Structure formats: structure tokens, C-alpha cells
């Protein structure tokens, strides 16, 4: 599988091999014509619509020019947005989706979460990105697949909140979900309640598995068609499964009502053997709010797809099962200061779940401690 915009990168290198020093306007005209790109404002959209390109020029090593308006970034934030920085005798490629921006520097005085305005400059682009607690990678083409998969794991609202805060140096308009002692107790109750509902998880898994089997050919085709776009792949497969079969339980919004008045919230996740980043699991504040009614089960239904082998494996797991806790990463630096952050699943979780004769692993003491750590993140500020 080609890397993101690999053909474009080869073409730019070939162009420089015979046209150095380059003339920007001619280079942009030649390259966009070669790839039949469509111009939309300052962006050029690839004919395949798999990525967008912003061509910029700098005669110096430093780059502080205005690049793109934030509102235009948001229009195409669902696909890789690539900055192709042309210089007289060299060039650079960087991703400039919202995840990879530090702040909005130009004409951004009135920027708020509900008033999107302003542009970012060259020095507002992150050259290195922390994709996990122990992993920092450069914003360079060989890492584009991993970087964009990471970008897809971050909610757009979190990126906007972060950019507003970093740009204006004021607190977000949003506030963290406030949790008092009584609510903490109800969250604890939900957690312990969830450990008694494994039979319900198995029942719902069996129903979902029937749908996965029914649509297996379509799921495999979607996995091939959206091999580089995790977000689109997940959305298409989720829509496929929730359009029928379990709608009487409200699974279209990922909710199954239980006989005792409780509810089961299911997050459907997909993964392929070629996944290059850790998939997002849940927004911490939303998860805690859901648990605060005292009788909610939060689970994840994972669909692991091997398109080459034509194989699909599925798992239904409580979000506070030890195998999930062992592989849960909390990312706070990509959320606003008023947020407790978001969680991700390490890709190695599938190795644990695929173990033969695996049984649920519940450790209430550890899980309650984990929950309390999430609640305590309310005053987090970086």
C-alpha cells in the first residue's frame, strides 16, 4: 500500500531533479496539472480526494508566511492536508490538519469555539508530534500514515478548544464535567454493576456477530476501500451494522436497554492488521457522565479485519476489563485545559483479546482506582 501522497512526493523530487532552481507558479501549475487536482481556495484537492495540498514558497530556510485559514482547514480536516513547502533548491512536506497546529497567529483576535476565524503561519506547525506517552515522531512524510491515524483519534472539538486556548491564552468556554462525592459514588456503582452483566455482553455480541457475518463481504470491501482512512472506514461499518437488527434496543446510538432498567453503551471500533496508530476509545468526560447514573455498562465491540486473509474477528469487552485497562492510554495534551482528555487503545490489545479460551478479567480495586484517577483530572492544566 502506498504511503499518503507517495506519488506526489516522487513527482516533486523528479521535478526538482530537472528544474532547480524552481519557479513557484510554474511548479504548482505543472504538478497540479499532472495530478489533475481541483483548486478550492488555496488548497488543491487530489483527483482521488484522498488528500489536499497547500503549496507555499519560501526563499529562506525559515518559514513564517501565512499558510491557511482555520475555517478552510476544518472543511477538509477529515482527509490529510499536506503543506508542500517549495524552496529554490529544496522542499518539505508536512501535515497541517488541526492536530498538528500549535495555535492560530494571524487575524485571530476574535477566535472562539463558536467563531472560527484566523490563519496559521509557518512557525505554528508542529515539527514533532507526541502520539503516545513514550513516542514522539517528526512531522515528515515517512510518518504520515501514523500521524494521520493519530489525528483521526482526536475529536475535532478538542482540537478547536486547544487552539482557542493556545491562541488567546484564556480558558475555554467549556468547563469540565463537575463531579461531587454523591456522583462519584454513582460512578463507582455503575462500574461494579457492569461486572455483573457479562451475560448481557455475550448476548448482544452474538446478535452483532450475526450482522457482521451477514455483511462480511461488504465489511471486507470497505476495509480495502478505506485502508488509509480510519475514520471513514469505522463510520461506514458502524452505519452498516446499526441500520437494522438491533434498532429496537437503540443500538443506532449505541445504547441497549437492559431488563433491570440499566443500559449498555457500546462503542463500535474497527481495526486492520495494517493499523499504524492507537485507536481512540472514549472521551473521559463523556464516559464519566454516562456512568454517573449508577447503572450503566460501558463496553467496546471491536471488529478486527484482515482483508488479505478474508478474515474478521470480533470481541465484546467491558471498558474496565483488565485487558482493556492494560492497554488504555490517556491523552490529555490534545484536549482543552477544561477537559479531562481522551483515551486510546494500544494496538497490542488485540493480541491479548485473541488469546485462546480468554475469559473476562475483572479487578474492582484496580478499576475503581483508575476511575478515581480520571475524576481527579478535573483540575488538570498543562
SEVO-208889 format. One line per 4 residues: number of its first residue (from 1); for each residue x, y, z of N, C-alpha, C. Coordinates in steps of 0.1 Angstrom, whole numbers, plus 5000, padded with zeros to 4 digits. Each point is the difference from the previous one (the first is absolute). Example, Ala and Ser with C-alpha at 12.3 -4.5 7.8 and 13.67 -1.06 7.14 Angstrom:
<semis>
1	5132:4943:5078:4991:5012:5000:5009:5012:5000; 4996:5011:4993:5009:5011:5000:4992:5011:5008
</semis>
This chain:
<semis>
1	5008:4988:5000:4992:5012:5000:5009:5012:5000; 4997:5010:4991:5008:5012:5000:4997:5009:5012; 5011:5007:5004:4998:5009:5011:4992:5012:4995; 4995:5008:5009:4992:5012:4997:5007:5009:4990
5	4995:5002:4989:5005:5009:4990:5014:4996:4995; 5003:4987:5000:5013:4996:4996:5004:5003:4986; 4990:4999:4991:5002:5004:4986:5003:5014:4998; 4993:5009:5008:5003:5014:4999:5014:5003:5005
9	5005:4993:5011:5013:5002:5005:5011:4997:4989; 4997:4989:4993:5010:4995:4990:5000:5010:4988; 4988:5006:4997:4999:5009:4989:5007:5013:5003; 4999:5005:5013:5007:5012:5004:5015:4998:4999
13	5005:4989:5005:5014:4997:4999:5005:5000:4986; 4992:4993:4991:5004:4999:4986:5000:5014:4994; 4990:5009:5004:5000:5013:4994:5012:5008:5004; 5004:4999:5013:5012:5007:5004:5013:4995:4993
17	5000:4987:4997:5012:4995:4993:5003:5006:4987; 4990:5006:4993:5002:5006:4987:4996:5015:4999; 4995:5006:5011:4995:5014:5000:5006:5009:5010; 5011:4995:5007:5006:5009:5010:5009:5011:4994
21	4998:5012:5006:4991:5005:5010:4986:5001:4994; 4990:4997:5008:4986:5000:4995:4994:5014:5000; 4990:5001:4992:4991:5012:5000:4987:4996:5005; 4995:5006:5012:4989:4994:5007:4987:4999:4991
25	4996:5011:4993:4988:4999:4993:5000:4989:4989; 5011:4999:4993:5001:4990:4990:5000:4986:5006; 5007:4998:5011:5001:4987:5007:4986:4996:5004; 4992:5009:5006:4987:4997:5005:4991:4996:4988
29	5001:5008:4990:4991:4997:4988:5004:4987:4994; 5012:4997:4999:5004:4987:4994:4996:4988:5009; 5002:5001:5013:4997:4989:5009:4985:4998:5001; 4993:5010:5002:4985:4999:5001:4994:4995:4987
33	5005:5003:4989:4995:4995:4987:5003:4985:4999; 5012:4997:5004:5005:4986:4999:4990:4991:5008; 4996:5004:5012:4991:4992:5008:4985:5004:4999; 4997:5008:4991:4986:5004:4997:4993:5005:5013
37	5007:5009:5007:4995:5005:5013:4990:5011:4997; 4990:5001:5009:4990:5010:5000:5003:5011:5010; 5000:5012:4996:5003:5011:5008:4988:5005:5008; 5001:5000:5013:4989:5005:5009:5006:5010:5010
41	4999:5013:4997:5007:5010:5007:5015:4999:4998; 5007:4999:5011:5015:4998:5000:5004:4985:5000; 4990:4991:5001:5003:4986:5000:4998:4994:4986; 5008:4990:4998:4998:4991:4988:4996:4986:5005
45	4989:4995:4994:4994:4987:5004:5004:4990:4990; 5006:4989:5005:5004:4989:4991:4988:4995:4993; 5002:4995:4987:4989:4995:4992:4993:4989:5008; 5007:4992:5008:4994:4989:5007:4993:5005:5013
49	5002:5013:5003:4995:5006:5012:5006:4993:5013; 5011:4994:4999:5006:4993:5011:5008:5010:5009; 5004:5011:4994:5008:5010:5008:4999:5013:4993; 5003:5011:5008:5000:5014:4995:5015:5005:5001
53	5003:5010:4992:5014:5005:5000:4999:5015:5000; 5008:5006:5008:5003:5015:5000:5014:5002:4996; 5002:5006:4989:5014:5003:4995:5004:5014:5005; 5011:5001:5007:5005:5012:5005:5015:5001:4995
57	5005:5013:5000:5013:5002:4995:5008:5008:5011; 5013:4997:5001:5009:5008:5009:5014:5000:4994; 5006:5011:4999:5013:5001:4994:5011:4998:5011; 4995:4999:5012:5009:4998:5012:4998:4987:5007
61	5009:4996:5009:4998:4988:5008:4988:5002:5010; 4999:5012:5005:4988:5003:5009:4988:5001:4992; 4988:4998:5007:4987:5001:4993:4990:5005:5010; 4997:5013:4998:4990:5007:5009:4988:5005:4992
65	4999:4996:4987:4989:5005:4992:4986:4995:5005; 4989:5008:4996:4987:4995:5003:4997:4988:4991; 4995:4989:5006:4998:4988:4993:4985:4998:4996; 4991:5000:5010:4986:4996:4997:4991:5005:5011
69	4988:5003:4996:4990:5004:5010:4995:4988:5007; 4997:5001:5013:4996:4989:5008:4986:4995:4995; 4991:5009:4996:4987:4995:4995:5002:4991:4987; 5011:5003:4992:5002:4991:4988:5007:4987:5004
73	5007:5000:5011:5006:4988:5005:4989:4991:5004; 4990:5005:5008:4989:4992:5005:4991:4994:4989; 5000:5006:4988:4992:4995:4989:5005:4987:4995; 5013:4998:5002:5007:4988:4994:5008:4992:5011
77	4996:5003:5012:5008:4993:5011:4998:4985:5001; 4990:4995:4992:4998:4986:5000:5009:4992:4991; 5008:5007:4992:5010:4994:4991:5013:5006:5003; 5011:4994:4997:5013:5006:5002:5002:5014:4993
81	5004:5010:5007:5003:5013:4994:5015:5002:5000; 5006:5000:4989:5015:5000:4999:5005:5014:4995; 5009:5005:5008:5007:5012:4995:5012:4996:4992; 5001:5004:4988:5011:4998:4991:5008:5013:5000
85	5010:5001:5008:5008:5013:5000:5011:4999:4990; 4999:5009:4990:5009:5000:4989:5011:5011:5003; 5012:4996:4998:5012:5009:5001:5007:5000:4987; 5010:5009:4998:5007:5000:4987:5006:4987:4996
89	5007:4994:5010:5007:4987:4997:4996:4988:5008; 4990:5002:5009:4996:4989:5009:4985:5002:5003; 4994:4990:5007:4986:5000:5003:4998:4993:5013; 4988:5002:5006:4996:4993:5012:4985:4996:4999
93	4997:4989:5006:4986:4996:5002:4996:4999:5014; 4989:5006:5004:4995:4999:5014:4985:4998:5000; 4994:4993:5010:4986:5000:5001:4995:5012:5008; 4989:5006:4996:4996:5012:5007:4985:4999:5004
97	4995:4988:5003:4987:4999:5005:5000:5006:5014; 4988:5002:5006:4999:5007:5013:5009:4994:5011; 5002:4987:5000:5008:4994:5010:5014:5004:5000; 5005:5005:4989:5014:5003:4998:5003:5015:5000
101	4990:5008:5005:5002:5014:5002:5002:5004:5014; 5009:5009:5003:5002:5005:5014:4989:5010:5004; 4998:5010:4991:4991:5011:5003:4996:5007:4986; 4991:5010:5001:4996:5008:4989:5006:5014:5002
105	5009:5004:4991:5007:5012:5003:4995:5013:4993; 4994:4998:4988:4997:5012:4992:4985:5002:5000; 4996:5013:5003:4986:5005:5000:4991:4991:5008; 5005:4996:5012:4993:4990:5009:4995:5006:5013
109	5000:5014:5001:4996:5006:5012:4987:4996:5005; 4990:4998:4991:4986:4996:5005:4998:4985:4999; 5010:4992:4999:4998:4986:4999:4994:4994:5013; 4989:4993:4998:4994:4992:5011:4995:4987:4994
113	4995:4992:5009:4996:4987:4995:4987:5001:4992; 4993:5011:5000:4988:5002:4992:5003:5011:4989; 5011:5005:5000:5004:5011:4990:5013:4996:4994; 5000:4992:4990:5012:4995:4994:5006:5010:4990
117	5012:5005:5003:5006:5010:4992:5015:5000:5002; 5007:5006:4991:5015:5001:5001:5007:4989:4992; 5013:5002:4998:5008:4991:4992:5013:4996:5008; 5006:4990:4996:5012:4996:5006:5012:5003:4991
121	5011:5002:5007:5013:5003:4993:5009:4988:4999; 5011:5001:4993:5009:4989:4999:5005:4995:5013; 5003:5010:5009:5006:4996:5013:4989:4994:5010; 4988:5000:4996:4989:4995:5008:4998:4985:4998
125	5008:4994:4990:4998:4986:4997:5010:4992:5009; 4995:4989:5006:5008:4992:5009:5010:4992:4991; 5012:5000:5003:5010:4992:4993:5002:4986:5006; 4996:4999:5013:5000:4987:5007:4986:4998:5007
129	4995:4988:5000:4987:4997:5006:5002:4989:5010; 4994:5002:5012:5000:4990:5010:4988:4991:4998; 5001:4988:4994:4989:4992:4997:4997:4990:5011; 5008:4999:5010:4998:4991:5012:5010:5005:5011
133	4997:4996:5012:5008:5004:5011:5015:4998:4998; 5003:4990:4993:5015:4996:4998:5004:5001:4985; 4992:5007:4992:5004:5001:4986:4998:5014:4994; 5010:5006:4995:5000:5012:4993:5006:4998:4986
137	4992:5004:4989:5005:4998:4987:5000:5013:4992; 5009:5001:4990:5001:5012:4992:4988:5001:4990; 4996:5013:4997:4990:5002:4990:5006:5000:4987; 5003:4987:4995:5007:4998:4988:4993:4989:4992
141	5001:4999:4987:4992:4991:4991:5001:4985:5004; 5011:4995:5005:5001:4986:5003:4991:4997:5012; 4995:5010:5008:4991:4997:5011:4986:5005:4998; 4997:5004:4987:4987:5006:4998:4988:4990:5003
145	5002:4987:4997:4989:4991:5002:4997:4999:5015; 5011:4999:5008:4998:4999:5015:4994:5014:5005; 5005:5011:4995:4996:5013:5005:4985:5002:4997; 4996:4997:4988:4986:5002:4996:4991:4991:5008
149	5004:4988:5002:4992:4990:5008:4999:5006:5014; 5010:5006:5005:5000:5006:5014:4990:5012:4999; 5001:5008:4990:4991:5012:4998:4985:4995:5001; 4997:4989:4993:4987:4995:5000:4995:4996:5014
153	5009:4997:5009:4996:4996:5013:4996:5012:5009; 5003:5012:4996:4998:5012:5008:4987:5007:4995; 4991:5003:5009:4987:5006:4996:5003:5014:4995; 4993:5004:4990:5002:5014:4994:4997:5010:5011
157	4990:4998:5008:4997:5010:5010:5011:5002:5010; 5007:4989:5003:5012:5001:5009:5011:5008:4994; 5002:4998:4987:5011:5008:4993:4996:5015:5000; 4987:5003:4997:4996:5014:4999:5002:5006:5014
161	4995:4993:5011:5002:5005:5013:5014:5003:5004; 5009:4991:4996:5014:5002:5003:5006:5012:4992; 4996:5001:4987:5005:5011:4992:4995:5014:5006; 4988:5000:5004:4994:5012:5006:5008:5004:5012
165	5003:4991:5009:5007:5002:5012:5015:5005:4997; 5006:4993:4992:5014:5003:4997:5001:5014:4992; 4990:5003:4992:5000:5012:4993:4997:5012:5008; 4990:4999:5009:4996:5012:5007:5005:5000:5014
169	5006:4989:5005:5005:4999:5014:4989:5002:5010; 4988:4996:4997:4989:5001:5009:4994:4986:5001; 4992:4998:5011:4994:4987:5002:4989:4997:4989; 4998:4988:4997:4989:4996:4991:4987:5004:5006
173	4990:5003:4991:4987:5003:5004:4993:4988:5007; 5005:4988:4996:4995:4988:5006:5006:4998:5014; 4993:4992:5008:5006:4997:5013:4999:4984:5002; 5009:4995:5008:5000:4986:5002:4988:4995:5007
177	4996:4988:4997:4988:4994:5006:5003:5000:5016; 4992:5007:5007:5002:5001:5015:4995:4988:5007; 5008:4994:5009:4996:4988:5007:5002:5002:5015; 4989:4998:5007:5000:5001:5014:5001:4986:5007
181	5000:4999:5013:5001:4987:5007:4989:4991:4996; 4987:5005:5000:4989:4992:4997:5001:4994:4986; 5004:5008:4991:5002:4995:4986:5011:4990:4998; 5011:5003:5008:5011:4990:5000:4995:4986:5005
185	4991:5000:5010:4995:4988:5005:4992:4993:4989; 4992:5007:4993:4991:4994:4989:5009:4995:4989; 5011:5007:4997:5009:4995:4989:5006:4987:5005; 5004:4999:5013:5005:4987:5005:4990:4989:4999
189	4987:5004:5003:4989:4990:4999:4999:4995:4986; 5001:5009:4990:4999:4995:4986:5011:4990:4997; 5012:5004:5004:5011:4991:4997:4998:4986:5006; 4996:4999:5013:4998:4987:5006:4988:4993:4994
193	4990:5008:4996:4988:4994:4993:5004:4994:4987; 5009:5006:4993:5004:4996:4987:5006:4986:5001; 5007:4997:5011:5006:4987:5001:4990:4988:5002; 4988:5003:5002:4990:4990:5002:4992:4997:4987
197	5004:5007:4989:4992:5000:4987:5008:4993:4989; 5009:4991:5003:5007:4994:4989:4991:4991:4991; 4990:4994:5006:4990:4992:4992:4993:5009:4990; 4997:5013:5004:4994:5009:4990:5010:5004:4989
201	5012:5002:5004:5010:5003:4989:5001:4988:4990; 5000:4988:5005:5001:4989:4991:4988:4998:4991; 4988:5003:5006:4988:5000:4992:5000:5010:4989; 5004:5012:5003:5000:5011:4990:5011:4997:4990
205	5011:4995:5004:5011:4996:4991:4995:4990:4990; 4993:4990:5004:4995:4990:4991:4991:5006:4989; 4992:5010:5004:4991:5007:4990:5008:5008:4991; 5010:5007:5005:5009:5008:4991:5008:4991:4991
209	5004:4989:5005:5008:4991:4992:4992:4995:4988; 4987:4997:5002:4992:4996:4989:4999:5011:4989; 5000:5012:5004:5000:5011:4990:5013:5001:4993; 5011:4998:5008:5013:5001:4994:5002:4988:4990
213	4995:4989:5003:5000:4988:4991:4992:5004:4987; 4988:5005:5002:4991:5004:4989:5006:5010:4991; 5008:5009:5005:5006:5011:4992:5015:4998:4998; 5005:4988:5002:5014:4998:5000:5007:5004:4987
217	4993:4997:4989:5006:5004:4987:5001:5015:4999; 4990:5007:5004:5000:5014:4999:5010:5006:5010; 5001:4994:5012:5010:5005:5009:5014:4999:4995; 5003:4988:4994:5013:4998:4994:5003:5010:4989
221	4990:5003:4992:5002:5009:4989:5002:5014:5005; 4993:5004:5011:5002:5013:5006:5014:5001:5005; 5005:4990:5007:5013:5000:5005:5011:5002:4989; 4997:4995:4989:5010:5002:4988:4998:5014:4995
225	4988:5005:4998:4998:5013:4994:5005:5011:5009; 4998:4998:5013:5004:5011:5010:5012:4995:5008; 5010:4994:4993:5011:4995:5007:5009:5011:5007; 4999:5012:4995:5008:5011:5006:4992:5010:5008
229	4987:4998:5000:4992:5010:5007:4992:4993:5011; 5006:5000:5012:4994:4992:5011:4986:5005:5003; 4998:5013:5000:4987:5006:5004:4989:4996:4990; 5002:5001:4987:4990:4997:4991:4997:4985:5000
233	5011:4992:5002:4997:4985:5001:4991:4997:5012; 5004:5006:5011:4992:4997:5012:4986:5004:4999; 4998:5013:4995:4986:5005:4998:4992:4991:4991; 5006:4996:4989:4992:4992:4990:4996:4987:5006
237	5009:4993:5007:4997:4987:5006:4990:5002:5011; 5001:5010:5008:4991:5002:5011:4986:5002:4994; 4999:5009:4990:4987:5002:4994:4994:4988:4994; 5008:4991:4994:4996:4988:4995:4993:4991:5010
241	5006:4999:5012:4996:4992:5011:4988:5005:5007; 4999:5013:5001:4989:5006:5009:4988:5004:4992; 4999:4997:4987:4989:5004:4992:4988:4990:5002; 5003:4988:5006:4989:4990:5002:5004:4991:5011
245	4991:4991:5003:5003:4989:5009:4999:5003:5015; 5007:5010:5005:5000:5003:5014:4993:5014:5002; 4994:5006:4990:4995:5013:5002:4989:5000:5011; 4994:4989:5002:4989:5000:5011:5007:5003:5014
249	5013:4997:5001:5007:5003:5012:5006:5014:5000; 4999:5007:4990:5006:5013:4999:5015:5000:4997; 5005:4989:4993:5014:4999:4997:5004:5010:4990; 4991:5006:4993:5004:5011:4990:5007:5011:5007
253	4997:5002:5013:5008:5010:5008:5008:4992:5010; 5003:4987:4997:5009:4992:5008:4995:4998:5014; 4987:4999:5001:4994:4997:5014:4991:4988:4999; 5001:4991:5010:4992:4988:5001:4994:5001:5014
257	4986:5001:5001:4994:5000:5013:4999:4986:5006; 5003:4999:5013:5001:4987:5006:4987:4998:5008; 4997:4987:5003:4987:4996:5006:4998:5006:5014; 5011:5003:5007:4999:5005:5014:5000:5016:5000
261	4998:5006:4988:5000:5015:5000:5013:5006:4997; 5011:4992:5000:5013:5005:4997:5002:5002:4985; 5012:5004:4996:5002:5001:4986:5014:4996:4997; 5002:4995:4987:5013:4996:4995:5004:5010:4989
265	5011:5007:5002:5005:5009:4989:5011:4994:4993; 4999:4999:4987:5009:4992:4992:5007:5010:4990; 5014:4999:5000:5008:5008:4991:5005:4990:4990; 4996:5001:4987:5005:4991:4990:5013:5005:4994
269	5010:4992:5000:5013:5004:4995:5005:4990:4990; 5007:5005:4989:5005:4991:4990:5015:5001:5000; 5007:4989:4996:5014:5001:4999:5005:4990:4989; 5011:5003:4994:5005:4991:4989:5015:4997:5004
273	5005:4989:4994:5013:4996:5003:5010:5011:4996; 4996:5009:4992:5009:5011:4995:4999:5013:5009; 4992:4999:5010:4998:5012:5009:5014:5005:5005; 5002:5014:4999:5013:5005:5004:4999:5008:5013
277	4989:5002:5006:4999:5008:5012:4989:4994:5009; 5000:5005:5012:4991:4995:5010:4986:5006:4998; 4990:4992:4999:4986:5006:4998:4995:5007:5012; 4992:5010:4997:4993:5007:5011:4990:4991:5007
281	4999:5001:5013:4990:4992:5008:4989:5008:5004; 5002:5010:5009:4989:5008:5005:5005:5014:5005; 4991:5010:4999:5002:5013:5007:4998:4998:5015; 5009:5003:5008:5000:4998:5014:4987:5006:5007
285	4998:5013:4997:4989:5007:5006:4986:4993:4996; 4999:4996:4987:4988:4994:4996:4998:4987:5006; 5011:4992:5002:4999:4987:5006:4995:5001:5015; 5006:5010:5007:4997:5001:5014:4985:5005:5001
289	4996:5009:4992:4986:5005:5000:4991:4988:4998; 5003:4991:4990:4991:4989:4997:4999:4991:5012; 5011:4998:5007:5000:4991:5012:4994:5005:5012; 4997:5013:5000:4995:5007:5012:4986:4997:5004
293	4993:4992:4992:4986:4996:5004:5000:4988:5009; 5011:4994:5002:5001:4989:5009:4997:4986:4995; 4995:4999:4987:4996:4987:4995:5003:4999:4985; 5012:5004:4996:5004:5000:4986:5012:4991:4998
297	5000:4993:4989:5011:4991:4996:5006:5006:4988; 5013:5003:5000:5007:5005:4988:5009:4989:4994; 4998:4997:4988:5007:4989:4993:5005:5004:4986; 5009:4993:4995:5005:5002:4987:4999:4987:4992
301	4993:5002:4988:4999:4988:4990:5010:5003:4989; 5011:4991:5000:5011:5002:4991:4999:4990:4988; 5002:5006:4988:5000:4992:4988:5014:5001:4994; 5007:4988:5001:5014:5000:4995:4999:4993:4986
305	5005:5008:4990:4998:4995:4986:5014:4997:4994; 5001:4988:4994:5012:4997:4992:4995:4998:4986; 5000:5011:4992:4995:4999:4986:5007:4990:4991; 5013:4999:5002:5008:4991:4992:4996:4985:5002
309	4997:4997:5013:4996:4986:5003:4985:4998:4999; 4993:5011:4997:4985:5000:5000:4995:4995:5014; 5005:5005:5010:4997:4996:5014:4996:5012:5009; 4989:4997:5007:4995:5010:5010:4998:4994:5013
313	5007:5006:5010:4998:4996:5014:4993:5011:5008; 4992:4996:5010:4992:5009:5008:5002:4998:5014; 4999:5011:5008:5002:4999:5015:4990:5010:5006; 4993:4996:5011:4992:5009:5008:5006:5000:5014
317	5005:5012:5004:5007:5000:5013:4996:5012:5008; 4998:4998:5013:4997:5011:5009:5012:5009:5000; 4997:5013:5000:5011:5010:4999:5009:5000:5012; 4995:4993:5011:5009:5000:5012:5004:4985:5003
321	5000:4992:4989:5007:4987:5001:5015:5003:5001; 5007:4991:5007:5014:5002:5001:5008:5000:4987; 4995:4992:4990:5007:5001:4988:4999:5013:4993; 4989:5007:5002:4998:5013:4995:5008:5010:5008
325	4999:4999:5013:5008:5010:5009:5015:4998:4997; 5005:4988:4997:5014:4998:4998:5004:5008:4987; 4991:5002:4991:5004:5006:4987:4993:5014:4998; 4995:5006:5011:4994:5013:4999:5010:5011:5003
329	5001:5010:4990:5009:5011:5002:4991:5013:5001; 5003:5009:5009:4993:5012:5001:5008:5011:4994; 4994:5007:4990:5006:5011:4993:4994:5013:5005; 5007:5008:5007:4994:5013:5005:5005:5012:4992
333	5012:4999:4994:5006:5012:4994:4993:5004:4987; 4991:4991:4995:4993:5003:4987:4986:5005:5003; 4996:5001:5013:4987:5005:5004:5002:5014:5006; 4989:5007:5001:5001:5013:5007:5003:4999:5015
337	5004:5011:5006:5004:4999:5014:4988:4997:5008; 4988:5003:4995:4987:4998:5008:4996:4985:4998; 5007:4992:4993:4996:4987:4997:5009:4990:5008; 4994:4988:5003:5009:4990:5007:5007:4992:4989
341	4998:5003:4988:5007:4993:4989:4992:4988:4994; 5007:4993:4992:4995:4988:4993:5008:4988:5002; 4994:4988:4998:5008:4988:5002:5002:4993:4986; 5011:4993:4999:5003:4992:4988:5003:4986:5004
345	4998:4991:4991:5004:4986:5002:5013:4997:4993; 5009:4994:5007:5013:4996:4993:4996:4989:4990; 5006:5000:4989:4997:4990:4989:5003:4986:5005; 5009:4998:5010:5003:4986:5005:4988:4994:5007
349	4989:5008:5003:4989:4994:5007:4994:4988:4993; 5001:5000:4987:4994:4988:4992:5008:4987:5003; 5013:5001:5002:5007:4988:5004:4995:4994:5013; 4997:5009:5009:4994:4995:5013:4987:4994:4999
353	4991:5007:4992:4986:4995:4998:4999:4987:4992; 5010:4998:4991:5000:4988:4992:5005:4988:5007; 5004:5001:5012:5006:4989:5007:4989:4988:5001; 5005:4988:4999:4990:4989:5000:4994:4999:5013
357	4987:4997:5000:4992:4998:5012:5000:5012:5010; 5001:5012:4994:5001:5012:5008:4986:5001:5008; 5002:5004:5013:4988:5003:5008:5001:5014:5005; 4988:5007:5003:5001:5013:5005:5009:5001:5012
361	5007:5011:5002:5009:5002:5011:4995:5013:5007; 4995:4998:5012:4995:5011:5008:5007:5002:5013; 5005:5012:5002:5007:5003:5012:4994:5013:5006; 4989:4999:5008:4993:5012:5005:5009:5011:5006
365	5010:4995:5008:5008:5010:5007:5008:5008:4990; 5006:4993:4991:5008:5007:4990:4991:5010:4991; 4989:4995:4996:4991:5008:4992:4995:5012:5007; 4996:4999:5013:4995:5011:5007:5012:5011:5002
369	5012:4995:5002:5011:5009:5001:5002:5007:4986; 4999:4993:4989:5001:5006:4987:4989:5011:4998; 4988:4997:5004:4989:5009:4999:5003:5013:5008; 5004:4998:5012:5003:5011:5009:5011:5009:4994
373	5010:4994:4993:5010:5008:4994:4995:5008:4989; 4990:4995:4992:4993:5007:4990:4993:5012:5005; 4992:4997:5011:4993:5011:5007:5009:5011:5004; 5011:4997:5006:5010:5009:5005:5006:5009:4990
377	4998:4997:4987:5006:5008:4989:4993:5013:4998; 4989:5003:5008:4992:5011:4998:5008:5013:5000; 5010:5001:5009:5008:5012:5001:5013:5000:4992; 5000:4991:4990:5012:4999:4992:5002:5012:4992
381	5013:5005:4999:5003:5011:4992:5015:4998:4996; 5002:5001:4987:5014:4998:4995:5007:5013:4998
</semis>
